[in-house]
Amino acid sequence: MKFIFFVIYFSFLVMNLIFCLYKKYLLVMLMILEFMMLNIFFFLNLYLNLLSLDFFFIMVFLIVVVCESVLGVSIMINMLRMYGNDYFYIFNMV
């Protein structure tokens, strides 16, 4: 069980590193965020199953993740229609 938690933690750290390195494209950032949320979902699932707690929080978490992904995709589509590319560095916000 400790190995599984270590793998989840290590993969989360690797995803954070990839997220910090590839800040150029919005699509890559959205995909990494979704993988991070999937990783957190696996961790919550294992943790709540280990403690024999209710899984209601996982459903709320999944609803928030879906809303976040839809919002990110809609922002990306709006950006593609306005600017013609998905470069994130054109906004000078970073």
N, C-alpha and C positions, 0 to 999 in steps of 0.2 A: 504494500500500500504506500510506503514511503517513496518507492521508486516512481509510482504513478504521480504522486504530488510533485516530486522533483522534476519529472518530465514536463508536467503542466507549467510549473514555475519557470523552468528553463526556456520552454517555447514562448512563454509570455515575454521574457527578457529579450529573446531573439527578435520577436515581432516588434518590440519597442525600438530596438536598434535599427531594424529595417525601416520602421516608420520615420525615425530621425534622419536616416541616410537618404531616403527617396522622397523628399518633400517637393519634388519638381512637378509631378503629375497628380492631379486630384483623384483619378481613377485608382491609381496604385494605393494612395492613402486611404481611400474608402475600402478597398479590398483588405488591407492590413487591419483596419479598424474592425471589419466584420470577422476576420480570423481571431482578433483579440477578444471580441465579444463571445465568439464560439468557445474559446479557451476558458473564459470566465464562466460560461455556462457549464462546461464539463466540470470545472472545479466546484461550482455551487452544487451541481448534481451529486458529485461524490461526497462532498462535505455534508450536505443535508441527509444523504442516505446513510452516512456513517453515524450521524447523531440521531437518526430516526426522527427527523423533524418533518414538518409539513412542507409540501412542495408548491405551495401557493405563491411564494416569492419568486420561484422560477418562472411561473406563468407571467407575472407582472414584468419580470426582467425581459422575457422574450417579447412581450408587447412593446416595451420601450426600445429594444434593439431593432425591431421591425420598423417602428416609426422613425428611428434615427437613420436607418438605411434608406427608407423611402425619401426622407428629406434630403439626404446627401445625393441621391441619384437625381432628384428633381433640380437641385442646385447645379449639378453637373450638366444636365440637359439644358438648363437655362443659360449657363455659361457657354456651352457649345453653340447655341443659337445666336448669342450676342457677339462672341469673340471669335468663334471658329476653331478653337482648340481647347484642350483641358490643362493648359499650363497654369500652375498655381502661382508661380512667381510673378505673373503680370500684374498682380494687385498691389505689390509693394507692401504687404502686410507683415511679411516674415522678417 
